[in-house]
Amino acid sequence: MQIQKRSMNWVSKSSPWQEMEAARLKRRAYSQAALSTASAFSSSLISTANSTTDSVNLTMQIAVDRVRNGTTRKV
């Protein structure tokens, strides 16, 4: 009795060139996603820094106005 390997071969294998092309496209998509994520993060960080600077400036202006007017904070 002999053991024979049988396969259906329904799915054809892709050529090495096609596998390299698919890998290249996956790397390209990953790098584009990473760049867009980094860009979004940096723009949100910059906008947060600008709004933080504005709030600090506003707080300092209120404090200076209180000192000039000689008033204290009302609770």
PyRosetta script that sets phi, psi and omega in degrees:
from pyrosetta import init, pose_from_sequence

init()
pose = pose_from_sequence("MQIQKRSMNWVSKSSPWQEMEAARLKRRAYSQAALSTASAFSSSLISTANSTTDSVNLTMQIAVDRVRNGTTRKV")
pose.set_psi(1, 130.4)
pose.set_omega(1, 179.6)
pose.set_phi(2, -108.2)
pose.set_psi(2, 144.4)
pose.set_omega(2, 175.6)
pose.set_phi(3, -96.7)
pose.set_psi(3, 123.3)
pose.set_omega(3, -179.2)
pose.set_phi(4, -113.6)
pose.set_psi(4, 140.4)
pose.set_omega(4, 176.6)
pose.set_phi(5, -89.4)
pose.set_psi(5, 125.7)
pose.set_omega(5, 178.6)
pose.set_phi(6, -121.7)
pose.set_psi(6, 136.6)
pose.set_omega(6, 175.9)
pose.set_phi(7, -137.3)
pose.set_psi(7, 153.1)
pose.set_omega(7, -177.1)
pose.set_phi(8, -82.1)
pose.set_psi(8, -32.2)
pose.set_omega(8, -177.2)
pose.set_phi(9, 54.2)
pose.set_psi(9, 42.1)
pose.set_omega(9, 178.4)
pose.set_phi(10, -73.7)
pose.set_psi(10, -36.5)
pose.set_omega(10, -179.1)
pose.set_phi(11, -99.7)
pose.set_psi(11, 119.9)
pose.set_omega(11, -179.9)
pose.set_phi(12, -78.8)
pose.set_psi(12, 146.6)
pose.set_omega(12, 179.2)
pose.set_phi(13, -81.2)
pose.set_psi(13, 144.9)
pose.set_omega(13, 178.5)
pose.set_phi(14, -83.2)
pose.set_psi(14, 156.7)
pose.set_omega(14, -179.1)
pose.set_phi(15, -73.5)
pose.set_psi(15, 160.0)
pose.set_omega(15, 177.8)
pose.set_phi(16, -57.9)
pose.set_psi(16, -35.5)
pose.set_omega(16, 178.3)
pose.set_phi(17, -63.7)
pose.set_psi(17, -42.3)
pose.set_omega(17, 179.1)
pose.set_phi(18, -65.8)
pose.set_psi(18, -36.5)
pose.set_omega(18, 177.1)
pose.set_phi(19, -65.5)
pose.set_psi(19, -41.8)
pose.set_omega(19, 177.6)
pose.set_phi(20, -65.0)
pose.set_psi(20, -40.1)
pose.set_omega(20, 179.1)
pose.set_phi(21, -63.6)
pose.set_psi(21, -43.5)
pose.set_omega(21, 178.5)
pose.set_phi(22, -63.3)
pose.set_psi(22, -41.1)
pose.set_omega(22, 178.5)
pose.set_phi(23, -65.3)
pose.set_psi(23, -39.9)
pose.set_omega(23, 178.6)
pose.set_phi(24, -63.6)
pose.set_psi(24, -42.2)
pose.set_omega(24, 179.2)
pose.set_phi(25, -65.7)
pose.set_psi(25, -36.9)
pose.set_omega(25, 177.0)
pose.set_phi(26, -65.4)
pose.set_psi(26, -42.3)
pose.set_omega(26, 178.4)
pose.set_phi(27, -64.2)
pose.set_psi(27, -39.9)
pose.set_omega(27, 179.3)
pose.set_phi(28, -63.6)
pose.set_psi(28, -45.0)
pose.set_omega(28, 178.7)
pose.set_phi(29, -63.0)
pose.set_psi(29, -40.8)
pose.set_omega(29, 179.1)
pose.set_phi(30, -63.8)
pose.set_psi(30, -44.1)
pose.set_omega(30, -178.6)
pose.set_phi(31, -67.6)
pose.set_psi(31, -36.9)
pose.set_omega(31, 177.2)
pose.set_phi(32, -66.0)
pose.set_psi(32, -39.0)
pose.set_omega(32, 177.9)
pose.set_phi(33, -65.8)
pose.set_psi(33, -40.0)
pose.set_omega(33, 179.2)
pose.set_phi(34, -66.1)
pose.set_psi(34, -40.3)
pose.set_omega(34, 178.2)
pose.set_phi(35, -65.4)
pose.set_psi(35, -41.7)
pose.set_omega(35, 179.9)
pose.set_phi(36, -67.6)
pose.set_psi(36, -36.2)
pose.set_omega(36, 177.1)
pose.set_phi(37, -65.7)
pose.set_psi(37, -43.2)
pose.set_omega(37, 179.3)
pose.set_phi(38, -65.0)
pose.set_psi(38, -39.2)
pose.set_omega(38, 179.3)
pose.set_phi(39, -65.4)
pose.set_psi(39, -43.3)
pose.set_omega(39, 178.6)
pose.set_phi(40, -64.2)
pose.set_psi(40, -40.4)
pose.set_omega(40, 178.9)
pose.set_phi(41, -63.7)
pose.set_psi(41, -45.0)
pose.set_omega(41, -178.2)
pose.set_phi(42, -67.1)
pose.set_psi(42, -38.3)
pose.set_omega(42, 178.6)
pose.set_phi(43, -67.6)
pose.set_psi(43, -37.4)
pose.set_omega(43, 177.6)
pose.set_phi(44, -69.4)
pose.set_psi(44, -34.4)
pose.set_omega(44, 177.6)
pose.set_phi(45, -65.7)
pose.set_psi(45, -41.4)
pose.set_omega(45, 178.9)
pose.set_phi(46, -66.0)
pose.set_psi(46, -43.1)
pose.set_omega(46, 179.8)
pose.set_phi(47, -66.3)
pose.set_psi(47, -35.6)
pose.set_omega(47, 176.8)
pose.set_phi(48, -65.9)
pose.set_psi(48, -39.9)
pose.set_omega(48, 178.8)
pose.set_phi(49, -64.3)
pose.set_psi(49, -40.1)
pose.set_omega(49, 178.7)
pose.set_phi(50, -64.9)
pose.set_psi(50, -44.2)
pose.set_omega(50, -179.2)
pose.set_phi(51, -69.0)
pose.set_psi(51, -33.5)
pose.set_omega(51, 176.7)
pose.set_phi(52, -65.8)
pose.set_psi(52, -43.1)
pose.set_omega(52, 178.1)
pose.set_phi(53, -62.0)
pose.set_psi(53, -41.4)
pose.set_omega(53, 178.6)
pose.set_phi(54, -63.3)
pose.set_psi(54, -42.3)
pose.set_omega(54, -178.9)
pose.set_phi(55, -68.9)
pose.set_psi(55, -36.2)
pose.set_omega(55, 177.3)
pose.set_phi(56, -65.9)
pose.set_psi(56, -43.5)
pose.set_omega(56, 178.5)
pose.set_phi(57, -62.0)
pose.set_psi(57, -41.3)
pose.set_omega(57, 179.1)
pose.set_phi(58, -64.4)
pose.set_psi(58, -43.5)
pose.set_omega(58, 178.9)
pose.set_phi(59, -62.8)
pose.set_psi(59, -42.7)
pose.set_omega(59, 178.7)
pose.set_phi(60, -65.0)
pose.set_psi(60, -38.3)
pose.set_omega(60, 179.0)
pose.set_phi(61, -64.7)
pose.set_psi(61, -40.8)
pose.set_omega(61, 177.6)
pose.set_phi(62, -63.3)
pose.set_psi(62, -42.4)
pose.set_omega(62, 179.3)
pose.set_phi(63, -63.9)
pose.set_psi(63, -41.7)
pose.set_omega(63, 179.2)
pose.set_phi(64, -64.5)
pose.set_psi(64, -41.1)
pose.set_omega(64, 178.7)
pose.set_phi(65, -62.7)
pose.set_psi(65, -40.0)
pose.set_omega(65, 179.0)
pose.set_phi(66, -65.2)
pose.set_psi(66, -40.4)
pose.set_omega(66, 179.7)
pose.set_phi(67, -66.2)
pose.set_psi(67, -42.5)
pose.set_omega(67, 179.9)
pose.set_phi(68, -63.7)
pose.set_psi(68, -40.4)
pose.set_omega(68, -177.7)
pose.set_phi(69, -82.1)
pose.set_psi(69, -12.9)
pose.set_omega(69, 179.2)
pose.set_phi(70, 72.6)
pose.set_psi(70, 22.4)
pose.set_omega(70, 179.4)
pose.set_phi(71, -101.5)
pose.set_psi(71, 162.9)
pose.set_omega(71, 178.1)
pose.set_phi(72, -113.5)
pose.set_psi(72, 167.0)
pose.set_omega(72, -178.8)
pose.set_phi(73, -72.6)
pose.set_psi(73, 134.6)
pose.set_omega(73, 178.8)
pose.set_phi(74, -97.0)
pose.set_psi(74, 134.0)
pose.set_omega(74, -178.4)
pose.set_phi(75, -92.2)
pose.dump_pdb("model.pdb")
